[in-house]
Amino acid sequence: MADVKREIERKYEAADGGLPELAGAGAVAHVLDRGVVELDAVYYDTADERLGAASLTLRRRTGGADAGWHLKFPVAPGVRDEIRAPLSDTLPEEIAALVRSRVRGAELVPVVRLRSARDVRHLVGADGALLAEASVDTVDAERLNRAGGTARWTEIEVELADGADPAVLDAVEERLAEAGVRPSKAPSKVAEALRRTGGSRARPAGRAAEPVTAGDHVLTYLREQREAILARDPGVRRDLPDSVHQMRVATRRLRSAFTSFGPVLDREATAPVAAELKWLARELGAGRDQEVLAQRLSDALDALPPGEVTGPVRERLASWAAARHGSTRGRLLGVLDSARYLALLDSLDTLLADPPLRTKAARKPGKVLTRALHKEGDKLARLVTAALDLPPGADRDHALHQARKRAKRARYAAEAAVPALGGPARALARAAKKLTSLLGEHQDSVLARQTLRELAAVAHAAGESAFTYGVLHEREERAARRTERKLPGTWTKARSAFPR
C-alpha cells in the first residue's frame, strides 16, 4: 500500500568546501555523521513530459531507507507531498491512478537516471531529537530519452525532520549563506539533470501574454478551470478534504462559461463537452452533497438539549453517513478510472487547442463581457421573481433551487470577467455569492428535511422513537422560512450590481 510523507526541504549549490559547521545554527546543537548512502533512481514521464509540465515527479529508486516508487506533488515552494509505494518491477496501480488524468493513454517511459552518493548528516537538538537531515549529494545523471547525455554535479540538500520547527531551516540557510552557499536555481534534481543533459523538462508556461480580446479572456478562464480539474483529480482519489468540492466547482465554472459567453464561443460546438461536464459534476456531487448534509445533521443534533434526543439517533446518523460515503466513494473512483471521464478530458483539450470562436471573440472585452453579465442578470431576475410569487411549499423550493443554479452561473461569469472589467465585475461576483449562499442554505434545509423523514421512517420501523427526527425537521422548516424572508432584500442588493 502507498503511504504519504510531507517533504519540506531546501536545495543549494554545493561550495568547494562542502558543508560548513552547522552546530549552533538556531536550535542545532550537534551534527552527527551518518555515512554515505548510494541511491539509484530512474525518473518516468510521457514522451511529451506532461508530468513535468504539471511539476509532478515520478521515480523508481533503489538504495536508502525508502527504496520504492515515489510520486511527488507540489504543495508550496520547498514543500511537496511524496506518495510512496513498495519497490516493484512495474508501476503500482495506486501510483498509476494518481497520474491517470495527466497520462491517459500515453506510455510512461524512462526519462533520466540519477545515481547519487549521499553524504548524510543528522542535525539534532540539545535533547538529541532529530531536527533536520543535511546531505552533500554527488550526482551522476544520464538522459534516457531524446538525444541522451550525461552530467555530474554536487549539491546540498537540507530536509526538515517530521514534526520539527521549520525555523531550523532558516537558521541553517543563514549559516550556509555566511559560507557562500547559495540556493539552487533548479527546483529538483531531475529538473537540474534535464537541464544539464541536453533538454529542459517541460514546465508550466511562464507569464502568458496579456489577454487582449474577449476571446482571450474567456479562453484564459477556461484553461484555468481545465487545469483545476486535473490538479484536483489526485486529491479526490486520495480522499483529501474539499477536493471533491473544488473539482466539482471547476466543472461547473467551465459549463457556466460555455453558456454565459455564447457570443464568444459557438455553443453548438461546446454543447457535447458541456453535457459531459454536467455528468461529471453530477457524479462528483453525490458524495459532496452527502458530506455536507451529514455534517449539517450532526451539528443540528449536537445543538439539541439532551432531553430532546431520544433513541440511538447519533448511531443511526453515523451509520447512514458511513454507508453513503462508502458507496459514493467507490462509485466516484470508478468514474475517474472510466473511459468516459478520460475521453472528456481529451475532448476538453481538443476544444481548447482549437476553440470554436465566434466573431465577437475578436472584439475588445468590455462591451462583450458586460453584455453577457447583463443577460445573466435578466435571466436570474425572472427566476427569483417567479419563485417569490409562489406560496411556501414544494413548488417554491424547486423554483428557488433553479434560481440558485442560475445565481451560481452569474457569479462564475462575473469572476471570469474580473480581469477585464475590474471592480464592477468583482462587486457583482461578491453580491452573487451572497445570494447563492442564501439560496444554498435554503436548499440544504430542503434536503435535510427529506433525509430526516427517511431516517424517521427507518427508526419507526425498527421500533425506535422518531421524536428527535421530528424536532430536527421542525427546526429545518423554521430555518427555511428565515432564508425566504431574507431573500427579497438580498436579491435587491444583488440585482443592483448587475450591469444595466
C-alpha positions in Angstrom: 0.0 0.0 0.0 1.1 3.5 -0.7 1.8 6.0 2.1 2.3 9.7 2.2 5.1 11.9 3.5 5.1 15.7 3.7 8.6 16.7 2.4 9.9 20.1 3.4 13.4 20.7 2.1 15.7 23.2 0.5 18.4 22.7 -2.1 21.7 24.5 -2.5 24.6 24.7 -4.9 27.5 23.0 -3.1 30.5 25.0 -2.4 34.0 23.5 -2.8 34.3 23.0 0.9 31.1 21.0 1.3 29.1 21.6 4.4 30.2 24.4 6.8 29.9 23.8 10.6 26.2 23.7 11.3 26.3 23.2 15.1 25.0 26.3 16.7 22.7 27.3 13.8 19.5 28.0 15.6 18.4 25.0 17.6 21.0 22.7 16.1 23.2 21.5 19.0 25.1 18.6 17.4 25.8 17.3 13.9 26.1 13.5 13.6 27.8 11.8 10.7 25.6 9.1 9.2 27.9 8.0 6.4 27.4 7.7 2.7 24.3 6.2 1.0 24.2 5.1 -2.6 21.0 5.9 -4.4 19.9 4.9 -7.9 16.7 6.4 -9.3 15.0 6.3 -12.7 12.5 9.1 -13.4 9.5 8.5 -15.7 7.3 10.7 -17.8 5.4 10.7 -21.0 7.2 11.4 -24.3 5.9 15.0 -24.2 6.7 15.3 -20.5 3.2 16.0 -19.2 4.1 15.2 -15.6 7.0 17.7 -15.7 4.7 20.4 -17.1 2.5 19.9 -14.1 5.5 20.0 -11.7 5.0 16.3 -10.8 7.9 13.9 -10.3 7.7 10.1 -10.7 10.6 7.9 -9.9 11.6 4.3 -9.0 14.5 4.4 -6.6 16.7 1.7 -5.0 19.1 2.3 -2.1 18.5 4.1 1.1 15.7 3.5 3.7 12.8 4.5 1.4 13.5 2.4 -1.8 10.4 2.1 -3.9 8.2 4.2 -6.2 7.8 7.8 -5.3 5.3 10.4 -6.8 5.8 14.0 -5.6 3.1 16.7 -5.7 4.0 20.3 -5.2 2.3 21.9 -2.2 4.2 25.2 -1.8 7.7 26.4 -2.5 10.0 23.9 -1.0 7.1 21.7 0.2 5.9 18.5 -1.5 3.8 15.5 -0.7 5.6 12.3 -1.6 3.4 9.3 -2.2 5.4 6.1 -1.7 4.8 2.5 -2.8 6.9 -0.6 -2.3 9.6 -1.4 -4.8 8.3 -3.5 -7.8 9.2 -4.0 -11.4 6.2 -2.2 -12.7 4.4 0.9 -11.6 1.9 0.1 -8.8 -1.7 0.7 -9.6 -2.2 3.1 -6.6 0.5 5.4 -8.1 -0.6 4.9 -11.7 -4.1 6.1 -10.7 -2.8 9.3 -9.3 -1.3 10.4 -12.7 -4.0 8.9 -14.9 -5.8 12.2 -15.6 -2.4 13.5 -16.9 -1.1 10.5 -18.7 -4.3 8.9 -20.0 -3.4 6.6 -22.9 0.2 7.7 -23.2 3.1 5.5 -22.2 5.3 6.3 -19.2 8.9 6.0 -20.3 12.3 6.4 -18.5 13.5 10.0 -18.9 16.6 10.3 -16.8 18.6 8.1 -14.4 20.3 9.7 -11.3 22.9 7.9 -9.3 23.8 9.8 -6.1 26.4 9.3 -3.4 24.7 11.0 -0.4 26.9 12.0 2.5 24.4 12.3 5.3 24.5 14.4 8.5 21.8 14.5 11.2 21.2 17.8 12.8 19.9 17.3 16.3 18.9 19.5 19.2 20.2 19.6 22.7 17.8 16.9 23.7 19.0 14.6 20.9 15.9 15.0 18.9 16.4 15.0 15.1 15.7 18.4 13.6 16.8 18.0 10.0 18.9 16.0 7.7 21.6 17.7 5.7 23.4 15.9 2.9 26.0 16.6 0.3 24.9 14.7 -2.9 27.3 13.9 -5.7 25.0 13.2 -8.6 25.7 11.4 -11.9 22.9 12.0 -14.4 22.2 10.1 -17.6 19.5 11.2 -20.1 17.5 8.1 -21.2 15.3 9.6 -23.9 15.8 12.0 -26.8 19.4 12.5 -27.7 20.8 11.3 -24.4 23.7 12.9 -22.5 25.4 12.8 -19.1 26.3 15.2 -16.4 27.8 15.4 -12.9 27.4 17.9 -10.1 27.3 18.3 -6.4 24.5 19.8 -4.3 23.5 20.3 -0.7 20.0 19.3 0.5 18.5 20.1 3.9 15.3 18.3 4.8 13.2 19.1 7.8 12.5 16.2 10.2 8.9 15.2 10.8 7.4 17.5 13.4 10.4 19.8 13.7 10.1 23.6 13.8 10.6 25.0 10.2 12.7 27.8 11.8 15.6 25.4 11.8 15.7 25.6 8.0 16.0 29.4 8.2 18.8 29.1 10.7 20.7 26.6 8.6 20.2 28.6 5.5 21.7 31.7 7.2 24.7 29.7 8.2 25.1 28.3 4.7 24.8 31.9 3.2 27.6 33.0 5.6 29.8 30.3 4.0 28.9 31.4 0.5 26.4 28.7 -0.3 23.5 29.8 -2.4 20.1 28.3 -3.1 19.9 26.0 -6.1 18.2 27.5 -9.2 16.6 24.2 -10.0 13.5 23.0 -8.0 14.6 19.4 -8.1 17.5 17.1 -9.1 15.6 15.8 -12.1 15.0 19.3 -13.3 18.7 20.1 -13.0 19.6 16.8 -14.7 17.3 17.5 -17.7 18.8 21.0 -18.0 22.3 19.7 -17.9 21.9 16.7 -20.2 20.5 18.4 -23.3 16.9 19.4 -22.8 14.9 21.1 -20.1 12.0 19.3 -18.5 8.7 20.6 -19.8 7.5 23.3 -17.4 4.3 25.1 -16.9 4.1 28.1 -19.2 5.6 31.2 -17.7 3.7 34.5 -17.6 1.3 34.3 -20.5 0.7 37.2 -22.9 -1.9 39.7 -21.5 -5.4 38.9 -22.7 -6.5 41.5 -25.3 -9.7 40.4 -26.9 -12.9 39.0 -25.3 -11.9 35.6 -26.6 -8.5 35.8 -24.9 -10.2 36.5 -21.5 -12.7 33.6 -21.9 -10.1 31.1 -23.1 -7.7 32.0 -20.2 -10.5 31.4 -17.7 -11.5 28.1 -19.4 -7.9 26.8 -19.4 -7.6 27.7 -15.7 -10.6 25.6 -14.9 -9.4 22.7 -17.1 -6.1 22.7 -15.1 -8.1 22.9 -11.8 -9.9 19.6 -12.8 -6.6 17.9 -13.5 -4.9 19.3 -10.4 -7.8 18.1 -8.1 -8.1 14.6 -9.6 -5.4 13.1 -7.4 -6.8 14.7 -4.3 -10.2 13.2 -5.0 -8.6 9.8 -5.4 -6.7 10.3 -2.1 -9.9 11.5 -0.4 -8.4 14.8 0.6 -10.7 17.3 2.3 -12.5 19.7 0.0 -11.0 18.1 -3.1 -14.3 16.8 -4.5 -16.0 20.1 -3.9 -13.2 22.1 -5.7 -13.2 19.7 -8.7 -16.9 20.0 -9.0 -16.7 23.7 -8.9 -14.2 23.7 -11.8 -16.6 21.6 -13.9 -19.4 24.0 -13.1 -17.3 27.0 -14.0 -16.5 25.5 -17.3 -20.1 24.7 -18.1 -21.2 28.1 -17.0 -18.7 29.9 -19.2 -19.8 27.9 -22.2 -23.3 29.1 -21.6 -22.7 32.7 -20.4 -20.2 33.5 -23.1 -22.2 32.1 -26.0 -21.4 35.2 -28.1 -17.7 34.3 -27.8 -17.8 30.5 -28.1 -20.0 28.6 -30.5 -22.5 26.8 -28.2 -23.2 24.1 -30.8 -19.5 23.1 -30.7 -19.3 23.3 -26.9 -22.6 21.6 -26.1 -21.2 18.0 -26.2 -18.4 18.8 -23.8 -20.8 20.8 -21.6 -23.1 17.7 -21.4 -20.2 15.5 -20.3 -19.1 18.1 -17.7 -22.7 18.0 -16.4 -22.4 14.3 -16.0 -19.1 14.6 -14.2 -20.4 17.3 -11.8 -23.4 15.1 -11.0 -21.1 12.2 -10.1 -18.9 14.4 -8.0 -21.9 15.9 -6.4 -23.3 12.7 -5.0 -20.5 12.4 -2.4 -20.1 16.1 -1.8 -23.8 16.7 -1.1 -23.9 13.7 1.3 -20.9 15.1 3.2 -22.5 18.5 3.6 -25.8 17.0 4.6 -24.2 14.6 7.2 -22.3 17.5 8.8 -25.4 19.7 8.9 -27.5 17.0 10.6 -24.7 16.1 13.0 -24.3 19.8 14.0 -28.0 20.2 14.5 -28.2 17.1 16.7 -25.3 18.4 18.8 -27.2 21.7 19.3 -30.3 20.0 20.8 -30.8 19.9 24.6 -30.2 16.3 25.9 -33.8 15.9 26.8 -34.8 16.2 23.1 -32.5 13.4 22.0 -34.3 10.0 22.3 -33.2 6.7 20.9 -30.0 5.8 19.1 -30.2 8.9 16.8 -26.4 9.5 16.7 -25.6 5.9 16.0 -28.2 5.8 13.2 -27.0 9.0 11.7 -23.3 7.9 11.8 -24.2 4.6 10.2 -26.2 6.3 7.5 -23.3 8.7 6.8 -20.6 6.0 6.7 -22.7 3.8 4.4 -23.4 6.6 2.0 -19.8 7.7 2.0 -18.5 4.2 1.2 -20.9 3.6 -1.7 -20.5 7.1 -3.3 -16.7 7.0 -2.9 -16.5 3.6 -4.6 -18.6 4.8 -7.5 -16.6 8.0 -7.8 -13.3 6.2 -8.1 -14.9 4.1 -10.8 -15.9 7.2 -12.7 -12.4 8.7 -12.5 -11.0 5.4 -14.0 -13.6 5.2 -16.7 -13.0 5.6 -20.4 -15.8 8.2 -20.4 -14.0 10.5 -18.0 -10.7 10.2 -19.8 -12.5 10.9 -23.1 -14.0 14.0 -21.6 -10.5 15.3 -20.7 -9.3 14.6 -24.2 -12.3 16.4 -25.7 -11.7 19.4 -23.4 -8.1 19.6 -24.5 -9.1 19.4 -28.2 -11.7 22.1 -27.8 -9.2 24.5 -26.1 -6.5 23.7 -28.6 -8.7 24.8 -31.4 -11.5 26.8 -29.8 -14.7 27.5 -31.7 -14.5 31.2 -31.5 -17.3 33.4 -32.9 -17.0 36.9 -34.5 -17.4 38.8 -31.2 -14.4 36.9 -29.7 -12.1 39.2 -31.6 -13.6 42.4 -30.1 -12.5 44.2 -27.0 -13.7 42.6 -23.9 -15.5 45.5 -22.2 -18.8 45.6 -24.1 -18.9 41.8 -24.9 -18.4 40.6 -21.3 -20.6 43.4 -19.9 -23.4 42.4 -22.2 -23.1 38.7 -21.1 -23.4 39.7 -17.5 -26.4 41.9 -18.3 -28.1 38.9 -19.8 -27.3 36.7 -16.8 -28.9 39.3 -14.6 -32.1 39.3 -16.6 -32.4 35.5 -16.6 -31.8 35.4 -12.9 -34.3 38.1 -12.2 -37.0 36.1 -13.9 -36.3 33.0 -11.8 -36.1 34.9 -8.5 -39.3 36.8 -9.2 -41.2 33.7 -10.2 -40.0 31.9 -7.0 -41.0 34.7 -4.7 -44.5 34.8 -6.3 -45.1 31.2 -5.2 -46.5 30.2 -1.8 -44.2 28.2 0.6 -44.1 24.6 -0.4 -42.5 22.1 -2.8 -43.0 24.3 -5.9 -41.3 27.2 -4.3 -38.5 25.0 -3.0 -37.9 23.8 -6.6 -38.1 27.3 -8.0 -35.6 28.6 -5.5 -33.2 25.7 -6.3 -33.4 26.7 -10.0 -32.7 30.3 -9.1 -29.7 29.2 -7.0 -28.2 27.4 -10.0 -28.6 30.5 -12.2 -27.1 32.7 -9.4 -24.0 30.4 -9.4 -23.7 30.8 -13.1 -23.9 34.6 -12.8 -21.3 34.5 -10.1 -18.9 32.4 -12.2 -19.4 34.7 -15.2 -18.6 37.7 -13.1 -15.4 36.0 -11.7 -14.3 35.2 -15.3 -14.9 38.9 -16.3 -12.9 40.4 -13.4 -9.5 40.6 -15.2 -11.3 42.5 -18.0 -13.9 44.6 -16.1 -12.2 45.0 -12.7 -14.2 46.4 -9.8 -17.7 46.2 -11.2 -17.3 42.5 -12.0 -15.7 41.9 -8.6 -18.6 43.6 -6.8 -21.1 41.6 -8.9 -19.3 38.3 -8.0 -19.5 39.2 -4.3 -23.2 40.0 -4.5 -24.0 36.9 -6.5 -22.0 34.8 -4.0 -24.1 36.2 -1.1 -27.3 35.4 -3.0 -26.0 31.9 -3.8 -25.1 31.2 -0.2 -28.6 32.2 1.0 -30.3 30.1 -1.6 -27.8 27.3 -0.8 -28.8 27.4 2.8 -32.5 27.0 1.8 -31.7 24.1 -0.4 -29.7 22.4 2.3 -32.7 22.7 4.5 -34.9 21.1 1.9 -32.5 18.1 1.6 -32.1 17.8 5.4 -35.9 17.6 5.8 -36.2 14.9 3.2 -33.4 12.9 4.8 -34.9 13.3 8.3 -38.2 11.9 7.1 -36.4 8.9 5.6 -34.4 8.3 8.8 -37.5 8.7 10.9 -39.4 6.1 8.9 -36.5 3.6 9.3 -36.3 4.3 13.0 -40.0 3.8 13.4 -39.9 0.5 11.6 -37.2 -0.6 13.9 -39.3 0.2 17.0 -37.3 3.3 17.9 -38.6 6.7 18.9 -38.9 9.1 15.9 -39.3 12.2 18.2 -35.9 13.6 17.7 -36.2 13.5 13.9 -39.4 15.4 14.2 -37.7 18.1 16.3 -34.9 18.5 13.8 -37.4 18.6 11.0 -39.3 21.4 12.6 -36.1 23.4 13.1 -35.2 22.9 9.5 -38.6 24.3 8.5 -38.1 27.4 10.6 -34.6 27.8 9.0 -36.1 27.7 5.5 -38.7 30.3 6.3 -35.9 32.6 7.7 -33.9 32.4 4.5 -37.1 33.1 2.5 -37.7 36.2 4.5 -34.2 37.4 3.8 -34.3 36.7 0.1 -36.0 39.9 -1.2 -33.5 42.2 0.4 -30.5 40.1 -0.6 -31.8 39.9 -4.2 -32.4 43.6 -4.4 -28.7 44.2 -3.5 -27.5 41.6 -5.9 -29.7 42.9 -8.7 -28.3 46.4 -8.4 -24.8 45.0 -9.0 -25.6 43.7 -12.5 -24.8 46.0 -15.4 -27.8 47.7 -17.0 
